[in-house]
Amino acid sequence: MALVLLVLGAGLPLLDAALGDGKRPIRPGTVLSVGTARDGVRPVSFAVPAAGWALDEERSALGSGAELTSDEVVFNVSVVVPLAPLDARALWDGLGRIVSVRGTTRLGAGPSAITTPHGLRGLTGRLAGTGRAGTATVFARATRGATVTAWGPPEAYLRAAAQVEAMVRTIRIAP
């Protein structure tokens, strides 16, 4: 009995440390791509601008999206493949409905237009909830889109806001 307790008491923490927490650190400048690959290329990509971000492998499925964390801030990119032609306003409204179903978070009213340095256009606005603050952004092309949410405790989000905006501005959607 003592041996079993020793193995469980000492062995499990060592095993947990060896396996890690399912989060893989991402080096600054790394470009991540998500979505179903076509001809070896995933349709949505973005760059990680600074150290401190990690890919949460347990909450990411690169065929559909990726979740990164830094401190207590969560950055999530999801690929949208619509059944009909897509525009940013429809995507924003749909994201608002999805967020409100969770009941703890809501999109701010009246999103603003955003254009990335390479010409991708979308909508961006505030994301808020109990003890949480952040932003939501949507980008749409006729046959594909991307939703980006980033949130965390207000103080943590404020510290990461510039990095979040930098990542959002690198989003690309393949034609």
TORDREN-786777 format. One record per atom (N, C-alpha, C): residue number from 1; atom name; x, y, z. Coordinates in steps of 0.05 Angstrom, whole numbers. Example, Ala and Ser with C-alpha at 12.3 -4.5 7.8 and 13.67 -1.06 7.14 Angstrom:
! residues 2
{r 1 N {264 -114 156}}
{r 1 CA {246 -90 156}}
{r 1 C {264 -66 156}}
{r 2 N {257 -45 142}}
{r 2 CA {273 -21 143}}
{r 2 C {258 1 157}}
This chain:
! residues 175
{r 1 N {16 -24 0}}
{r 1 CA {0 0 0}}
{r 1 C {17 25 0}}
{r 2 N {38 25 16}}
{r 2 CA {56 48 18}}
{r 2 C {70 53 -9}}
{r 3 N {77 31 -23}}
{r 3 CA {90 34 -49}}
{r 3 C {71 47 -69}}
{r 4 N {46 39 -69}}
{r 4 CA {26 50 -87}}
{r 4 C {23 80 -82}}
{r 5 N {21 88 -56}}
{r 5 CA {19 116 -49}}
{r 5 C {43 131 -57}}
{r 6 N {67 119 -54}}
{r 6 CA {92 133 -62}}
{r 6 C {92 137 -93}}
{r 7 N {85 117 -108}}
{r 7 CA {84 119 -137}}
{r 7 C {64 141 -145}}
{r 8 N {40 140 -134}}
{r 8 CA {20 160 -140}}
{r 8 C {28 188 -131}}
{r 9 N {39 190 -107}}
{r 9 CA {46 216 -96}}
{r 9 C {70 229 -110}}
{r 10 N {90 213 -117}}
{r 10 CA {114 224 -129}}
{r 10 C {114 221 -160}}
{r 11 N {103 198 -169}}
{r 11 CA {104 192 -197}}
{r 11 C {86 209 -215}}
{r 12 N {61 213 -206}}
{r 12 CA {42 228 -222}}
{r 12 C {51 257 -227}}
{r 13 N {61 272 -206}}
{r 13 CA {71 299 -212}}
{r 13 C {94 299 -232}}
{r 14 N {112 279 -230}}
{r 14 CA {134 278 -249}}
{r 14 C {124 272 -277}}
{r 15 N {104 254 -279}}
{r 15 CA {93 247 -305}}
{r 15 C {79 272 -317}}
{r 16 N {64 286 -300}}
{r 16 CA {50 310 -309}}
{r 16 C {70 331 -319}}
{r 17 N {92 335 -305}}
{r 17 CA {113 354 -313}}
{r 17 C {125 345 -340}}
{r 18 N {130 319 -343}}
{r 18 CA {142 309 -367}}
{r 18 C {124 313 -391}}
{r 19 N {98 308 -387}}
{r 19 CA {79 311 -409}}
{r 19 C {73 340 -416}}
{r 20 N {76 358 -398}}
{r 20 CA {70 386 -402}}
{r 20 C {41 392 -400}}
{r 21 N {34 417 -406}}
{r 21 CA {6 426 -403}}
{r 21 C {-9 428 -429}}
{r 22 N {2 417 -451}}
{r 22 CA {-11 418 -476}}
{r 22 C {-8 444 -491}}
{r 23 N {10 461 -481}}
{r 23 CA {14 487 -494}}
{r 23 C {43 488 -504}}
{r 24 N {45 494 -530}}
{r 24 CA {71 495 -543}}
{r 24 C {79 524 -548}}
{r 25 N {101 533 -536}}
{r 25 CA {110 561 -540}}
{r 25 C {114 567 -570}}
{r 26 N {107 591 -578}}
{r 26 CA {110 599 -606}}
{r 26 C {131 622 -606}}
{r 27 N {150 619 -624}}
{r 27 CA {171 640 -626}}
{r 27 C {160 664 -641}}
{r 28 N {169 688 -633}}
{r 28 CA {161 712 -648}}
{r 28 C {167 710 -677}}
{r 29 N {148 719 -694}}
{r 29 CA {152 718 -723}}
{r 29 C {141 692 -736}}
{r 30 N {133 673 -719}}
{r 30 CA {123 648 -730}}
{r 30 C {96 653 -743}}
{r 31 N {92 642 -767}}
{r 31 CA {67 644 -781}}
{r 31 C {52 618 -777}}
{r 32 N {27 620 -767}}
{r 32 CA {10 596 -764}}
{r 32 C {-11 597 -785}}
{r 33 N {-19 574 -795}}
{r 33 CA {-40 571 -815}}
{r 33 C {-61 552 -806}}
{r 34 N {-86 558 -811}}
{r 34 CA {-108 541 -803}}
{r 34 C {-128 538 -826}}
{r 35 N {-145 518 -823}}
{r 35 CA {-164 512 -844}}
{r 35 C {-156 486 -858}}
{r 36 N {-175 475 -873}}
{r 36 CA {-169 451 -888}}
{r 36 C {-149 457 -911}}
{r 37 N {-128 442 -911}}
{r 37 CA {-106 447 -930}}
{r 37 C {-116 440 -958}}
{r 38 N {-109 456 -977}}
{r 38 CA {-114 451 -1006}}
{r 38 C {-87 456 -1020}}
{r 39 N {-78 436 -1034}}
{r 39 CA {-52 437 -1047}}
{r 39 C {-30 443 -1027}}
{r 40 N {-32 433 -1003}}
{r 40 CA {-12 436 -982}}
{r 40 C {-13 463 -968}}
{r 41 N {-33 480 -973}}
{r 41 CA {-34 506 -961}}
{r 41 C {-60 509 -946}}
{r 42 N {-59 518 -921}}
{r 42 CA {-83 524 -905}}
{r 42 C {-92 552 -912}}
{r 43 N {-118 557 -913}}
{r 43 CA {-128 582 -924}}
{r 43 C {-125 607 -907}}
{r 44 N {-123 605 -880}}
{r 44 CA {-122 628 -863}}
{r 44 C {-95 627 -848}}
{r 45 N {-81 649 -848}}
{r 45 CA {-55 650 -834}}
{r 45 C {-53 676 -818}}
{r 46 N {-35 676 -799}}
{r 46 CA {-29 699 -783}}
{r 46 C {-1 695 -770}}
{r 47 N {11 717 -762}}
{r 47 CA {37 717 -750}}
{r 47 C {36 724 -720}}
{r 48 N {53 711 -705}}
{r 48 CA {55 717 -676}}
{r 48 C {78 737 -673}}
{r 49 N {71 762 -663}}
{r 49 CA {91 783 -663}}
{r 49 C {111 784 -640}}
{r 50 N {104 770 -618}}
{r 50 CA {121 773 -594}}
{r 50 C {123 747 -579}}
{r 51 N {143 746 -562}}
{r 51 CA {147 722 -544}}
{r 51 C {124 722 -524}}
{r 52 N {120 698 -512}}
{r 52 CA {101 695 -490}}
{r 52 C {75 682 -499}}
{r 53 N {71 677 -525}}
{r 53 CA {47 664 -535}}
{r 53 C {52 634 -538}}
{r 54 N {32 618 -532}}
{r 54 CA {34 589 -535}}
{r 54 C {9 578 -549}}
{r 55 N {13 559 -566}}
{r 55 CA {-9 545 -579}}
{r 55 C {-21 525 -560}}
{r 56 N {-46 527 -554}}
{r 56 CA {-60 508 -537}}
{r 56 C {-68 485 -555}}
{r 57 N {-52 464 -555}}
{r 57 CA {-56 441 -573}}
{r 57 C {-82 426 -567}}
{r 58 N {-90 426 -542}}
{r 58 CA {-115 412 -534}}
{r 58 C {-140 427 -544}}
{r 59 N {-138 453 -548}}
{r 59 CA {-161 469 -556}}
{r 59 C {-159 478 -585}}
{r 60 N {-140 468 -600}}
{r 60 CA {-136 476 -628}}
{r 60 C {-139 451 -645}}
{r 61 N {-151 456 -669}}
{r 61 CA {-153 436 -690}}
{r 61 C {-146 451 -715}}
{r 62 N {-121 449 -724}}
{r 62 CA {-111 466 -745}}
{r 62 C {-128 465 -771}}
{r 63 N {-145 444 -773}}
{r 63 CA {-163 442 -796}}
{r 63 C {-186 463 -794}}
{r 64 N {-190 473 -770}}
{r 64 CA {-212 493 -767}}
{r 64 C {-204 518 -751}}
{r 65 N {-184 516 -734}}
{r 65 CA {-177 540 -718}}
{r 65 C {-154 535 -699}}
{r 66 N {-145 556 -687}}
{r 66 CA {-123 555 -668}}
{r 66 C {-129 573 -644}}
{r 67 N {-120 564 -621}}
{r 67 CA {-123 580 -596}}
{r 67 C {-95 583 -584}}
{r 68 N {-88 609 -580}}
{r 68 CA {-63 616 -568}}
{r 68 C {-69 629 -541}}
{r 69 N {-50 626 -522}}
{r 69 CA {-53 639 -496}}
{r 69 C {-27 654 -489}}
{r 70 N {-30 675 -474}}
{r 70 CA {-8 690 -463}}
{r 70 C {-18 701 -437}}
{r 71 N {-4 694 -415}}
{r 71 CA {-13 701 -389}}
{r 71 C {-41 690 -386}}
{r 72 N {-61 707 -382}}
{r 72 CA {-89 698 -379}}
{r 72 C {-106 705 -403}}
{r 73 N {-93 714 -425}}
{r 73 CA {-107 723 -449}}
{r 73 C {-109 700 -469}}
{r 74 N {-132 696 -480}}
{r 74 CA {-137 675 -500}}
{r 74 C {-142 689 -527}}
{r 75 N {-128 680 -548}}
{r 75 CA {-130 690 -575}}
{r 75 C {-139 667 -592}}
{r 76 N {-163 669 -605}}
{r 76 CA {-174 647 -620}}
{r 76 C {-180 656 -649}}
{r 77 N {-170 640 -668}}
{r 77 CA {-176 644 -696}}
{r 77 C {-191 620 -707}}
{r 78 N {-214 625 -719}}
{r 78 CA {-230 603 -730}}
{r 78 C {-236 609 -760}}
{r 79 N {-235 588 -776}}
{r 79 CA {-241 590 -804}}
{r 79 C {-271 586 -808}}
{r 80 N {-283 602 -825}}
{r 80 CA {-311 600 -831}}
{r 80 C {-314 592 -861}}
{r 81 N {-327 571 -866}}
{r 81 CA {-333 562 -894}}
{r 81 C {-363 563 -897}}
{r 82 N {-374 584 -909}}
{r 82 CA {-403 587 -911}}
{r 82 C {-416 570 -933}}
{r 83 N {-442 566 -930}}
{r 83 CA {-457 552 -950}}
{r 83 C {-466 570 -973}}
{r 84 N {-465 596 -968}}
{r 84 CA {-473 616 -987}}
{r 84 C {-452 639 -987}}
{r 85 N {-452 657 -1006}}
{r 85 CA {-432 679 -1006}}
{r 85 C {-434 693 -979}}
{r 86 N {-411 702 -970}}
{r 86 CA {-408 713 -943}}
{r 86 C {-399 742 -944}}
{r 87 N {-409 758 -925}}
{r 87 CA {-399 785 -922}}
{r 87 C {-393 789 -892}}
{r 88 N {-377 810 -886}}
{r 88 CA {-368 814 -859}}
{r 88 C {-391 820 -840}}
{r 89 N {-412 835 -849}}
{r 89 CA {-434 841 -831}}
{r 89 C {-449 816 -823}}
{r 90 N {-454 798 -842}}
{r 90 CA {-468 773 -835}}
{r 90 C {-451 756 -816}}
{r 91 N {-425 756 -821}}
{r 91 CA {-407 741 -803}}
{r 91 C {-407 753 -775}}
{r 92 N {-407 780 -773}}
{r 92 CA {-407 793 -747}}
{r 92 C {-433 787 -732}}
{r 93 N {-456 788 -747}}
{r 93 CA {-481 782 -734}}
{r 93 C {-482 753 -724}}
{r 94 N {-472 735 -740}}
{r 94 CA {-471 707 -733}}
{r 94 C {-453 702 -708}}
{r 95 N {-430 715 -708}}
{r 95 CA {-412 713 -685}}
{r 95 C {-426 724 -660}}
{r 96 N {-441 746 -663}}
{r 96 CA {-456 757 -640}}
{r 96 C {-476 737 -629}}
{r 97 N {-490 723 -647}}
{r 97 CA {-509 703 -637}}
{r 97 C {-495 680 -623}}
{r 98 N {-473 671 -633}}
{r 98 CA {-458 649 -621}}
{r 98 C {-448 657 -593}}
{r 99 N {-437 681 -592}}
{r 99 CA {-426 691 -566}}
{r 99 C {-448 694 -546}}
{r 100 N {-471 704 -554}}
{r 100 CA {-493 709 -535}}
{r 100 C {-505 683 -524}}
{r 101 N {-503 661 -540}}
{r 101 CA {-514 635 -531}}
{r 101 C {-498 626 -506}}
{r 102 N {-473 632 -505}}
{r 102 CA {-457 624 -482}}
{r 102 C {-466 638 -456}}
{r 103 N {-479 661 -460}}
{r 103 CA {-491 675 -437}}
{r 103 C {-472 692 -420}}
{r 104 N {-446 688 -422}}
{r 104 CA {-428 703 -405}}
{r 104 C {-413 725 -419}}
{r 105 N {-415 726 -445}}
{r 105 CA {-400 745 -462}}
{r 105 C {-419 757 -482}}
{r 106 N {-412 782 -491}}
{r 106 CA {-428 795 -512}}
{r 106 C {-410 812 -529}}
{r 107 N {-418 816 -553}}
{r 107 CA {-404 834 -571}}
{r 107 C {-414 862 -566}}
{r 108 N {-396 882 -568}}
{r 108 CA {-404 910 -566}}
{r 108 C {-420 918 -590}}
{r 109 N {-437 938 -586}}
{r 109 CA {-454 948 -608}}
{r 109 C {-436 964 -628}}
{r 110 N {-444 963 -653}}
{r 110 CA {-431 979 -673}}
{r 110 C {-402 974 -678}}
{r 111 N {-395 953 -693}}
{r 111 CA {-367 948 -699}}
{r 111 C {-356 969 -718}}
{r 112 N {-329 971 -718}}
{r 112 CA {-315 989 -736}}
{r 112 C {-303 974 -759}}
{r 113 N {-299 988 -781}}
{r 113 CA {-286 975 -804}}
{r 113 C {-256 973 -797}}
{r 114 N {-244 951 -808}}
{r 114 CA {-216 947 -805}}
{r 114 C {-205 937 -832}}
{r 115 N {-182 947 -839}}
{r 115 CA {-168 938 -864}}
{r 115 C {-139 931 -856}}
{r 116 N {-131 907 -863}}
{r 116 CA {-103 899 -856}}
{r 116 C {-84 912 -876}}
{r 117 N {-59 913 -870}}
{r 117 CA {-39 926 -888}}
{r 117 C {-39 914 -916}}
{r 118 N {-48 889 -919}}
{r 118 CA {-48 876 -946}}
{r 118 C {-76 877 -958}}
{r 119 N {-95 893 -947}}
{r 119 CA {-120 898 -960}}
{r 119 C {-144 881 -952}}
{r 120 N {-141 863 -933}}
{r 120 CA {-164 847 -924}}
{r 120 C {-182 865 -906}}
{r 121 N {-208 865 -913}}
{r 121 CA {-226 882 -899}}
{r 121 C {-245 866 -881}}
{r 122 N {-253 878 -859}}
{r 122 CA {-270 865 -840}}
{r 122 C {-282 884 -821}}
{r 123 N {-292 874 -798}}
{r 123 CA {-305 889 -777}}
{r 123 C {-292 881 -751}}
{r 124 N {-289 901 -733}}
{r 124 CA {-278 895 -706}}
{r 124 C {-292 911 -685}}
{r 125 N {-293 900 -661}}
{r 125 CA {-307 913 -639}}
{r 125 C {-300 900 -612}}
{r 126 N {-312 910 -592}}
{r 126 CA {-307 901 -565}}
{r 126 C {-322 875 -559}}
{r 127 N {-309 859 -542}}
{r 127 CA {-320 835 -531}}
{r 127 C {-319 838 -501}}
{r 128 N {-341 834 -487}}
{r 128 CA {-341 838 -458}}
{r 128 C {-358 817 -444}}
{r 129 N {-351 812 -419}}
{r 129 CA {-366 794 -403}}
{r 129 C {-358 798 -374}}
{r 130 N {-370 782 -356}}
{r 130 CA {-364 784 -328}}
{r 130 C {-334 779 -323}}
{r 131 N {-320 799 -314}}
{r 131 CA {-291 796 -308}}
{r 131 C {-274 792 -332}}
{r 132 N {-284 797 -356}}
{r 132 CA {-269 793 -381}}
{r 132 C {-272 818 -399}}
{r 133 N {-251 823 -414}}
{r 133 CA {-251 844 -434}}
{r 133 C {-235 834 -459}}
{r 134 N {-241 845 -482}}
{r 134 CA {-227 837 -506}}
{r 134 C {-238 849 -531}}
{r 135 N {-231 836 -553}}
{r 135 CA {-240 845 -579}}
{r 135 C {-249 821 -596}}
{r 136 N {-265 827 -615}}
{r 136 CA {-273 807 -635}}
{r 136 C {-270 821 -663}}
{r 137 N {-261 805 -682}}
{r 137 CA {-257 815 -709}}
{r 137 C {-266 793 -728}}
{r 138 N {-278 802 -750}}
{r 138 CA {-286 783 -771}}
{r 138 C {-276 793 -798}}
{r 139 N {-267 774 -814}}
{r 139 CA {-259 780 -841}}
{r 139 C {-274 761 -859}}
{r 140 N {-283 771 -883}}
{r 140 CA {-298 754 -901}}
{r 140 C {-290 758 -930}}
{r 141 N {-288 737 -943}}
{r 141 CA {-286 736 -972}}
{r 141 C {-311 722 -981}}
{r 142 N {-317 721 -1006}}
{r 142 CA {-342 709 -1016}}
{r 142 C {-345 679 -1007}}
{r 143 N {-323 664 -1007}}
{r 143 CA {-325 636 -1002}}
{r 143 C {-311 627 -976}}
{r 144 N {-300 645 -961}}
{r 144 CA {-286 638 -937}}
{r 144 C {-284 662 -918}}
{r 145 N {-283 657 -893}}
{r 145 CA {-280 678 -873}}
{r 145 C {-264 669 -849}}
{r 146 N {-259 688 -831}}
{r 146 CA {-245 682 -807}}
{r 146 C {-257 699 -784}}
{r 147 N {-260 687 -761}}
{r 147 CA {-267 701 -737}}
{r 147 C {-244 701 -718}}
{r 148 N {-239 723 -705}}
{r 148 CA {-217 725 -686}}
{r 148 C {-228 737 -660}}
{r 149 N {-224 723 -639}}
{r 149 CA {-232 734 -613}}
{r 149 C {-208 733 -595}}
{r 150 N {-206 753 -577}}
{r 150 CA {-184 754 -558}}
{r 150 C {-196 766 -533}}
{r 151 N {-192 753 -510}}
{r 151 CA {-204 762 -485}}
{r 151 C {-188 752 -461}}
{r 152 N {-193 765 -439}}
{r 152 CA {-180 757 -414}}
{r 152 C {-189 776 -392}}
{r 153 N {-178 773 -368}}
{r 153 CA {-183 792 -347}}
{r 153 C {-175 820 -358}}
{r 154 N {-190 841 -351}}
{r 154 CA {-184 867 -362}}
{r 154 C {-155 876 -360}}
{r 155 N {-142 872 -338}}
{r 155 CA {-114 881 -335}}
{r 155 C {-95 865 -354}}
{r 156 N {-99 839 -355}}
{r 156 CA {-83 822 -372}}
{r 156 C {-88 829 -402}}
{r 157 N {-114 833 -409}}
{r 157 CA {-119 840 -437}}
{r 157 C {-107 867 -444}}
{r 158 N {-108 886 -426}}
{r 158 CA {-96 912 -431}}
{r 158 C {-66 910 -437}}
{r 159 N {-52 893 -422}}
{r 159 CA {-24 888 -427}}
{r 159 C {-18 875 -454}}
{r 160 N {-37 858 -463}}
{r 160 CA {-33 843 -488}}
{r 160 C {-46 857 -512}}
{r 161 N {-61 878 -508}}
{r 161 CA {-77 889 -530}}
{r 161 C {-61 897 -555}}
{r 162 N {-38 908 -552}}
{r 162 CA {-22 916 -575}}
{r 162 C {-13 891 -591}}
{r 163 N {-6 870 -576}}
{r 163 CA {2 845 -590}}
{r 163 C {-21 832 -604}}
{r 164 N {-45 833 -591}}
{r 164 CA {-69 822 -603}}
{r 164 C {-75 837 -629}}
{r 165 N {-74 864 -628}}
{r 165 CA {-79 880 -652}}
{r 165 C {-59 873 -674}}
{r 166 N {-34 870 -667}}
{r 166 CA {-13 863 -686}}
{r 166 C {-19 837 -700}}
{r 167 N {-28 817 -684}}
{r 167 CA {-34 791 -696}}
{r 167 C {-58 793 -714}}
{r 168 N {-79 808 -706}}
{r 168 CA {-103 811 -722}}
{r 168 C {-95 824 -749}}
{r 169 N {-77 843 -749}}
{r 169 CA {-70 857 -773}}
{r 169 C {-54 840 -793}}
{r 170 N {-44 817 -783}}
{r 170 CA {-29 799 -801}}
{r 170 C {-47 777 -813}}
{r 171 N {-73 776 -806}}
{r 171 CA {-91 756 -817}}
{r 171 C {-91 758 -847}}
{r 172 N {-89 735 -860}}
{r 172 CA {-92 732 -889}}
{r 172 C {-111 709 -895}}
{r 173 N {-127 713 -915}}
{r 173 CA {-145 692 -924}}
{r 173 C {-138 687 -954}}
{r 174 N {-131 663 -960}}
{r 174 CA {-124 656 -988}}
{r 174 C {-148 660 -1006}}
{r 175 N {-144 669 -1030}}
{r 175 CA {-166 673 -1049}}
{r 175 C {-179 646 -1056}}
